[in-house]
Amino acid sequence: MAITNLIRSLIFSCFIVVLLFTTGCTDSSPHLDAAPSAPLPKISSNNTVERVEVYHFHGNRQCSSCIAVGDLAEQTVETRFRDEVAFGRLVFAHVNVELPENYDLAAKYGVSGSSLWIGVYDGSGFHKKEDVRVWSLIGNKDAYTEYLSGVLTRRLNGDLT
């Protein structure tokens, strides 16, 4: 069992190292040109959202843009969604994908570099989506906050589009 976990950790570590060397982290925000993920389905009115997760995934080394994406998301969640956080309906975390304890979460979300992901648990299961638009808003805190607040409000209300 221990050998299996060691092999798994080594394979994932190699994946992360290759990923970091091939994608890099630059101040030019490489995610701006990334193809958008497929839109999430709109859940029916019978389903209720149990929890929304907002994760800022990053590596050991972060550029200023990567740091800004995470810090602005954290500030938005803390200032606009205090009640939802207090009741456990909304969670936020900075997640270092290079730490072994975060390998499973990074794999669950399909992380491919520094990114902001939103996961929704509802009556029909788990839905995840990377939010690439936030990268273009890091230079304008108010616009970033308004945009992300709108996205999170829609997710909490069951709109996954």
N, C-alpha and C positions, 0 to 999 in steps of 0.2 A: 504494500500500500504506500509506504513512504517513498519507495523507488518510483512508483507511478506518479506520485505528486511531484517528485523532483524532476522527472523527465518532462512532465507537463509544464512546470515552471520554467525549465530551460528552453523548451520550445517557444513558449510565449515570450520569454525574455529576448530570444533571438529575433522573433517577429517584431517586437517593439524597437530593437536596435536597428534593424533593417528599415523599418518604417521611419524612424527619426532621421536616418541618414539619407533616405530617398525623398522625403517630403520637406523636411526642415521646418523651421519656424522663422518667419521673416516679418519685418514690420510692414511689408506690402500686403499683408492679409491674404494668403493664398486662397482662402475659401471664397473670395468674391467671385471668382470665375468658375467655381465648382457647379456642376449640374445639380439642380434642386432635386431633393428626394421626392418620390411619388407622394401625392397628398394623402393624408390619412382619411379614412372614411368618416362620414358623419354618423354618429351613433343614434339609434332610435330614442325616442322620448321615454321609452320604458326603462332604458338603462341609466344607471346613475354612476357618476364618477366617484370612485372610492378614494383615489389618491393621484396627485400629479407630482412627478419628480422633475427637478431641474438640476442637471449636472453639468458642471464646467470640467471637462476632461482636459488634462494637460500632462506634460512630461516634466522631468526635473528642470530642464532649461526652458524658460518662457521669454518670448519677446514682449515688448511693451503692448502690442496689440492683443496678444493672448491674455496678458494680465488684465487689460482693460475689459475684454469680453466677460471674464469671470467676475471682476470686481463690480462692474455695472449691473450684472445679473443679480449678484448677491445683494447689492443696495436696493434694487428694485423689489426683490422678494421681501427683504426686511422692512422696507418702508410702506409698501402697498398691500402686503398680504400677511400682516401680523396675525390676524385671527385664524386664517387658514393654516399657517405654520403652527400656531399654538394648538390647534385641534388635530394636527397630523394629516390634514388633507393636502398639504403642499410641503414638499421638502426640497432643500437646496444643499448642495455640497460641491466643494472643489475636490476633484478626484485625480490623483496622480496615477496615471496608467502604468508607470514604471515600478510601482510598489506591488509586491506579490499579493498582498491582501486585496488589491483592487482588480486583479486579473479577471475574475468571474464577472464583475459588473461591467468592465470594459468590453468583454466578449459578448455579454447580453445585449449591449447597445450597438455593437459592431463598430466601435470607435476606430478611426483611421488617422488620428492626429488631434491637435488642439481643437476643441470644438465645444459647442453648447447643444445639449440634447434635452428634449422634453419627453418624458414618458408618462402615459396615462393608463391607469388601471380602472376598468369599468366592468359592467356586467358581462361584456363579451370577451374580456381578456385584457391583454397588455398591448399597447400601441406606442411606438416610439418614432421620433422624427428629429433629425438634426436641424437646428435653426441657423441657416447660413446668412440670413439677412442682417443679423446683429453685427456682423463684421463691418458692414458699410455705415453703421450708426455710431461707432465708438467715439467719433469726434464730436458728437452732439449728445450730451448726457440726457437732456430733456426728451429728445426724439427717441433715443434708445429706451428710456424708461416708459414713455407712452406706448411705444411699439410692443415691448415685451409685456407690459401690463395688459394690453389688449389681447395678446396671444394667450397669456395665462388665464385671464378671465374667461375667454372662450373655452379653453380646455377644461377648466373647473366646471363650466356649465354644460359640458358634454359635446361641444362643437369641436370636432377634430379636423375641420377643413382648413 
